[in-house]
Amino acid sequence: MKSQTNSQRRENLANVLDLVFEFLAKAANDSVRCPTNPQIASYLTASGFKRSATVIPKYLQELVRRGLIVVRIYPRNYRDVGILVGPCASKFTLKPDTEPYIVIDADERKRRDEIKK
């Protein structure tokens, strides 16, 4: 089996991030609940990129780092995502009837990344 070059890996990552962003933007535009990690993984697999649900948080983190989305975390394993760029900018997936206890935007992501170092 051929191993991928760094350039191919970066291209694949860019394609996967584009697909995840597109899927989240559609959910926000439709005002439906934020897709779960398994739903996002299934979407990627159907699009030709077989991925496990366990890697989806890394993709969301990268989209936050790039300033494309904001993620708000709520009690009871609920999140919503806000789209910050493109035709769906300022739209969010369905919000529950409670307040978030964590909001992760690019600044918060940067702060968290610095703590990990």
N, CA, C and O of each residue as an XYZ file, in Angstrom:
468
protein
N       0.833     -1.177      0.000
C       0.000      0.000      0.000
C       0.886      1.252      0.000
O       1.868      1.328      0.739
N       0.527      2.226     -0.836
C       1.297      3.459     -0.925
C       0.963      4.373      0.240
O      -0.200      4.550      0.601
N       2.007      4.948      0.820
C       1.739      5.916      1.888
C       1.575      7.298      1.257
O       2.122      7.575      0.190
N       0.824      8.148      1.927
C       0.568      9.482      1.427
C       1.720     10.417      1.737
O       2.393     10.285      2.759
N       1.935     11.364      0.837
C       2.917     12.408      1.096
C       2.275     13.450      2.005
O       1.056     13.464      2.179
N       3.095     14.318      2.581
C       2.559     15.394      3.421
C       1.598     16.271      2.631
O       0.573     16.704      3.159
N       1.918     16.528      1.389
C       1.063     17.345      0.535
C      -0.302     16.689      0.335
O      -1.331     17.364      0.379
N      -0.311     15.378      0.116
C      -1.575     14.653     -0.052
C      -2.386     14.657      1.244
O      -3.609     14.795      1.212
N      -1.707     14.507      2.384
C      -2.407     14.536      3.673
C      -3.047     15.897      3.914
O      -4.185     15.979      4.376
N      -2.312     16.974      3.598
C      -2.858     18.333      3.763
C      -4.064     18.539      2.849
O      -5.065     19.133      3.250
N      -3.958     18.038      1.610
C      -5.064     18.161      0.657
C      -6.284     17.388      1.158
O      -7.408     17.883      1.076
N      -6.067     16.173      1.677
C      -7.168     15.394      2.229
C      -7.796     16.101      3.420
O      -9.020     16.141      3.542
N      -6.966     16.660      4.303
C      -7.487     17.379      5.459
C      -8.325     18.565      5.002
O      -9.410     18.798      5.533
N      -7.838     19.305      4.035
C      -8.587     20.455      3.515
C      -9.925     20.009      2.945
O     -10.944     20.662      3.168
N      -9.931     18.901      2.213
C     -11.178     18.389      1.642
C     -12.148     17.952      2.734
O     -13.344     18.230      2.655
N     -11.632     17.271      3.748
C     -12.474     16.809      4.852
C     -13.039     18.010      5.613
O     -14.227     18.036      5.936
N     -12.199     18.997      5.899
C     -12.676     20.196      6.605
C     -13.747     20.922      5.794
O     -14.731     21.406      6.353
N     -13.556     20.999      4.479
C     -14.570     21.625      3.621
C     -15.901     20.889      3.728
O     -16.958     21.512      3.824
N     -15.841     19.563      3.710
C     -17.066     18.760      3.804
C     -17.750     18.926      5.160
O     -18.971     19.070      5.228
N     -16.969     18.906      6.233
C     -17.544     19.078      7.572
C     -18.188     20.464      7.673
O     -19.307     20.594      8.171
N     -17.495     21.481      7.208
C     -18.032     22.838      7.240
C     -19.329     22.919      6.438
O     -20.311     23.503      6.894
N     -19.327     22.336      5.255
C     -20.516     22.338      4.394
C     -21.703     21.660      5.094
O     -22.830     22.150      5.031
N     -21.440     20.537      5.754
C     -22.486     19.785      6.456
C     -23.048     20.611      7.622
O     -24.260     20.657      7.830
N     -22.164     21.255      8.371
C     -22.602     22.088      9.495
C     -23.355     23.326      9.001
O     -24.350     23.728      9.605
N     -22.890     23.923      7.917
C     -23.550     25.104      7.365
C     -24.962     24.759      6.890
O     -25.888     25.551      7.068
N     -25.127     23.592      6.294
C     -26.460     23.161      5.865
C     -27.373     22.989      7.069
O     -28.530     23.410      7.039
N     -26.859     22.369      8.134
C     -27.662     22.186      9.352
C     -28.049     23.546      9.943
O     -29.184     23.730     10.383
N     -27.115     24.492      9.952
C     -27.404     25.829     10.473
C     -28.424     26.539      9.588
O     -29.352     27.173     10.089
N     -28.253     26.433      8.297
C     -29.182     27.067      7.362
C     -30.592     26.501      7.524
O     -31.578     27.229      7.405
N     -30.681     25.201      7.796
C     -31.979     24.537      7.971
C     -32.511     24.676      9.395
O     -33.628     24.245      9.683
N     -31.722     25.272     10.287
C     -32.098     25.442     11.700
C     -32.481     24.126     12.371
O     -33.480     24.037     13.085
N     -31.660     23.107     12.121
C     -31.871     21.808     12.759
C     -30.792     21.588     13.804
O     -29.824     22.345     13.877
N     -30.963     20.550     14.611
C     -29.990     20.247     15.651
C     -28.625     19.960     15.021
O     -28.537     19.395     13.931
N     -27.579     20.354     15.718
C     -26.219     20.119     15.245
C     -26.003     18.620     15.045
O     -26.344     17.825     15.920
N     -25.444     18.231     13.906
C     -25.183     16.809     13.695
C     -24.251     16.252     14.772
O     -23.342     16.940     15.237
N     -24.484     15.022     15.154
C     -23.619     14.350     16.122
C     -22.330     13.934     15.436
O     -22.241     13.937     14.208
N     -21.331     13.576     16.232
C     -20.070     13.100     15.653
C     -20.293     11.880     14.747
O     -19.733     11.848     13.651
N     -21.087     10.873     15.154
C     -21.338      9.746     14.249
C     -22.037     10.166     12.949
O     -21.745      9.608     11.891
N     -22.946     11.134     13.012
C     -23.606     11.604     11.795
C     -22.614     12.286     10.858
O     -22.664     12.094      9.643
N     -21.716     13.081     11.429
C     -20.697     13.744     10.604
C     -19.768     12.697      9.993
O     -19.422     12.789      8.816
N     -19.364     11.705     10.782
C     -18.496     10.631     10.271
C     -19.185      9.871      9.142
O     -18.545      9.535      8.146
N     -20.469      9.600      9.283
C     -21.225      8.906      8.219
C     -21.271      9.747      6.947
O     -21.144      9.220      5.842
N     -21.454     11.056      7.110
C     -21.473     11.956      5.965
C     -20.118     11.930      5.239
O     -20.060     11.874      4.011
N     -19.043     11.972      6.016
C     -17.711     11.919      5.413
C     -17.486     10.601      4.686
O     -16.952     10.578      3.577
N     -17.897      9.503      5.315
C     -17.726      8.187      4.699
C     -18.510      8.117      3.391
O     -17.997      7.613      2.392
N     -19.740      8.613      3.384
C     -20.556      8.624      2.165
C     -19.935      9.512      1.086
O     -20.191      9.326     -0.104
N     -19.119     10.474      1.511
C     -18.446     11.385      0.577
C     -17.076     10.869      0.144
O     -16.353     11.552     -0.583
N     -16.719      9.659      0.591
C     -15.458      9.052      0.159
C     -14.308      9.184      1.133
O     -13.181      8.816      0.803
N     -14.563      9.701      2.326
C     -13.523      9.848      3.338
C     -13.935      9.070      4.577
O     -14.630      9.601      5.443
N     -13.514      7.824      4.666
C     -13.902      6.979      5.794
C     -13.246      7.504      7.068
O     -12.022      7.530      7.195
N     -14.088      7.918      7.997
C     -13.603      8.459      9.262
C     -14.444      7.916     10.411
O     -15.625      7.611     10.246
N     -13.821      7.805     11.565
C     -14.491      7.380     12.791
C     -15.043      8.603     13.498
O     -14.514      9.706     13.354
N     -16.103      8.406     14.260
C     -16.695      9.501     15.020
C     -15.716     10.089     16.031
O     -15.851     11.246     16.427
N     -14.743      9.306     16.443
C     -13.793      9.781     17.459
C     -12.865     10.879     16.953
O     -12.285     11.602     17.763
N     -12.706     11.027     15.646
C     -11.821     12.074     15.112
C     -12.555     13.376     14.803
O     -11.921     14.396     14.534
N     -13.870     13.347     14.839
C     -14.654     14.528     14.467
C     -14.352     15.737     15.358
O     -14.267     16.847     14.832
N     -14.186     15.583     16.676
C     -13.842     16.767     17.482
C     -12.580     17.484     17.001
O     -12.497     18.708     17.104
N     -11.611     16.759     16.485
C     -10.394     17.398     15.961
C     -10.722     18.281     14.754
O     -10.147     19.357     14.590
N     -11.645     17.820     13.917
C     -12.041     18.630     12.759
C     -12.793     19.882     13.212
O     -12.584     20.965     12.667
N     -13.659     19.732     14.203
C     -14.377     20.896     14.725
C     -13.388     21.884     15.344
O     -13.515     23.094     15.155
N     -12.413     21.371     16.076
C     -11.391     22.243     16.668
C     -10.655     23.025     15.584
O     -10.388     24.216     15.743
N     -10.332     22.356     14.491
C      -9.604     23.028     13.414
C     -10.469     24.089     12.734
O      -9.968     25.154     12.373
N     -11.752     23.812     12.558
C     -12.646     24.816     11.980
C     -12.775     26.024     12.904
O     -12.863     27.158     12.433
N     -12.787     25.789     14.205
C     -12.813     26.897     15.177
C     -11.510     27.684     15.081
O     -11.535     28.914     15.026
N     -10.372     26.991     15.059
C      -9.056     27.652     14.961
C      -8.987     28.578     13.749
O      -8.407     29.662     13.812
N      -9.581     28.138     12.659
C      -9.548     28.909     11.406
C     -10.581     30.035     11.384
O     -10.657     30.791     10.415
N     -11.370     30.147     12.444
C     -12.354     31.218     12.519
C     -13.581     31.000     11.656
O     -14.256     31.957     11.277
N     -13.872     29.747     11.343
C     -15.013     29.448     10.479
C     -16.298     29.162     11.250
O     -17.398     29.414     10.760
N     -16.143     28.625     12.476
C     -17.308     28.291     13.292
C     -17.054     28.657     14.749
O     -15.916     28.878     15.161
N     -18.127     28.716     15.511
C     -18.065     28.805     16.960
C     -18.918     27.647     17.471
O     -19.969     27.342     16.907
N     -18.457     27.008     18.542
C     -19.179     25.878     19.126
C     -19.617     26.256     20.527
O     -18.816     26.737     21.328
N     -20.893     26.037     20.821
C     -21.419     26.295     22.164
C     -21.864     24.956     22.748
O     -22.584     24.190     22.107
N     -21.422     24.693     23.971
C     -21.702     23.424     24.645
C     -22.736     23.661     25.740
O     -22.647     24.616     26.511
N     -23.712     22.771     25.786
C     -24.828     22.869     26.726
C     -24.883     21.618     27.601
O     -24.250     20.608     27.294
N     -25.638     21.693     28.680
C     -25.861     20.486     29.482
C     -26.556     19.401     28.650
O     -27.141     19.677     27.602
N     -26.477     18.187     29.137
C     -27.145     17.036     28.526
C     -26.580     16.673     27.152
O     -27.318     16.266     26.255
N     -25.265     16.824     27.001
C     -24.589     16.391     25.777
C     -25.159     17.055     24.523
O     -25.416     16.381     23.526
N     -25.354     18.351     24.570
C     -25.943     19.105     23.469
C     -24.964     20.195     23.053
O     -24.330     20.829     23.896
N     -24.848     20.403     21.757
C     -24.029     21.509     21.262
C     -24.769     22.167     20.109
O     -25.614     21.554     19.457
N     -24.437     23.411     19.878
C     -24.850     24.037     18.635
C     -23.605     24.681     18.022
O     -22.604     24.927     18.696
N     -23.708     24.939     16.739
C     -22.575     25.482     16.001
C     -23.062     26.712     15.250
O     -24.123     26.703     14.627
N     -22.262     27.767     15.325
C     -22.541     28.978     14.573
C     -21.581     29.094     13.405
O     -20.384     28.839     13.541
N     -22.103     29.472     12.281
C     -21.296     29.642     11.073
C     -20.860     31.105     11.018
O     -21.693     32.003     11.143
N     -19.580     31.348     10.836
C     -19.040     32.704     10.894
C     -18.696     33.303      9.533
O     -18.462     34.508      9.438
N     -18.661     32.488      8.480
C     -18.290     32.985      7.147
C     -19.203     32.372      6.088
O     -19.870     31.365      6.325
N     -19.217     32.999      4.926
C     -19.960     32.453      3.797
C     -21.429     32.815      3.810
O     -21.864     33.640      4.614
N     -22.195     32.201      2.921
C     -23.611     32.544      2.783
C     -24.449     32.261      4.034
O     -25.509     32.861      4.212
N     -23.991     31.367      4.890
C     -24.737     31.030      6.116
C     -24.180     31.744      7.343
O     -24.531     31.397      8.471
N     -23.317     32.736      7.136
C     -22.719     33.465      8.259
C     -23.796     33.998      9.178
O     -24.817     34.517      8.726
N     -23.563     33.865     10.456
C     -24.430     34.299     11.560
C     -25.603     33.358     11.814
O     -26.466     33.661     12.639
N     -25.649     32.232     11.125
C     -26.696     31.248     11.394
C     -26.152     30.182     12.339
O     -24.969     29.842     12.308
N     -27.043     29.665     13.178
C     -26.694     28.635     14.144
C     -27.581     27.413     13.953
O     -28.710     27.510     13.471
N     -27.050     26.275     14.338
C     -27.899     25.097     14.423
C     -28.874     25.306     15.577
O     -28.728     26.248     16.355
N     -29.851     24.440     15.684
C     -30.914     24.582     16.678
C     -30.346     24.693     18.091
O     -29.501     23.898     18.502
N     -30.820     25.684     18.815
C     -30.366     25.943     20.190
C     -31.379     25.366     21.169
O     -32.583     25.480     20.941
N     -30.915     24.748     22.258
C     -31.853     24.257     23.267
C     -32.383     25.413     24.119
O     -31.957     26.557     23.966
N     -33.308     25.098     25.008
C     -33.906     26.119     25.881
C     -33.096     26.344     27.148
O     -33.658     26.422     28.241
N     -31.815     26.445     27.013
C     -30.937     26.687     28.150
C     -29.729     27.478     27.658
O     -29.581     27.702     26.456
N     -28.890     27.890     28.557
C     -27.705     28.663     28.178
C     -26.479     27.745     28.088
O     -26.384     26.764     28.825
N     -25.549     28.060     27.190
C     -24.335     27.240     27.097
C     -23.449     27.439     28.320
O     -23.433     28.512     28.924
N     -22.723     26.401     28.670
C     -21.767     26.556     29.767
C     -20.350     26.728     29.244
O     -19.444     27.068     30.005
N     -20.152     26.496     27.950
C     -18.857     26.752     27.313
C     -19.126     27.300     25.910
O     -19.962     26.773     25.176
N     -18.414     28.354     25.554
C     -18.439     28.871     24.187
C     -17.010     28.813     23.678
O     -16.104     29.408     24.263
N     -16.818     28.096     22.589
C     -15.464     27.932     22.049
C     -15.396     28.633     20.696
O     -15.921     28.152     19.692
N     -14.738     29.777     20.707
C     -14.471     30.507     19.479
C     -12.965     30.464     19.227
O     -12.243     29.769     19.942
N     -12.487     31.186     18.235
C     -11.063     31.124     17.890
C     -10.176     31.558     19.053
O      -9.117     30.969     19.269
N     -10.590     32.575     19.802
C      -9.786     33.041     20.941
C      -9.724     31.985     22.039
O      -8.657     31.730     22.598
N     -10.854     31.375     22.345
C     -10.880     30.324     23.373
C     -10.069     29.107     22.915
O      -9.375     28.484     23.718
N     -10.160     28.772     21.628
C      -9.400     27.639     21.096
C      -7.903     27.911     21.244
O      -7.144     27.023     21.631
N      -7.481     29.143     20.935
C      -6.069     29.512     21.056
C      -5.613     29.402     22.513
O      -4.524     28.899     22.792
N      -6.450     29.875     23.435
C      -6.124     29.789     24.856
C      -5.975     28.338     25.282
O      -5.047     27.999     26.017
N      -6.882     27.475     24.825
C      -6.810     26.061     25.176
C      -5.584     25.382     24.572
O      -4.965     24.525     25.203
N      -5.242     25.770     23.356
C      -4.050     25.205     22.714
C      -2.794     25.582     23.474
O      -1.886     24.763     23.614
N      -2.727     26.826     23.974
C      -1.565     27.288     24.733
C      -1.428     26.514     26.034
O      -0.312     26.211     26.455
N      -2.535     26.190     26.673
C      -2.504     25.419     27.928
C      -1.921     24.035     27.696
O      -1.235     23.499     28.567
N      -2.182     23.451     26.538
C      -1.707     22.095     26.220
C      -0.195     22.035     26.009
O       0.404     20.967     26.136
N       0.426     23.172     25.688
C       1.861     23.184     25.373
C       2.727     22.931     26.564
O       3.952     22.914     26.445
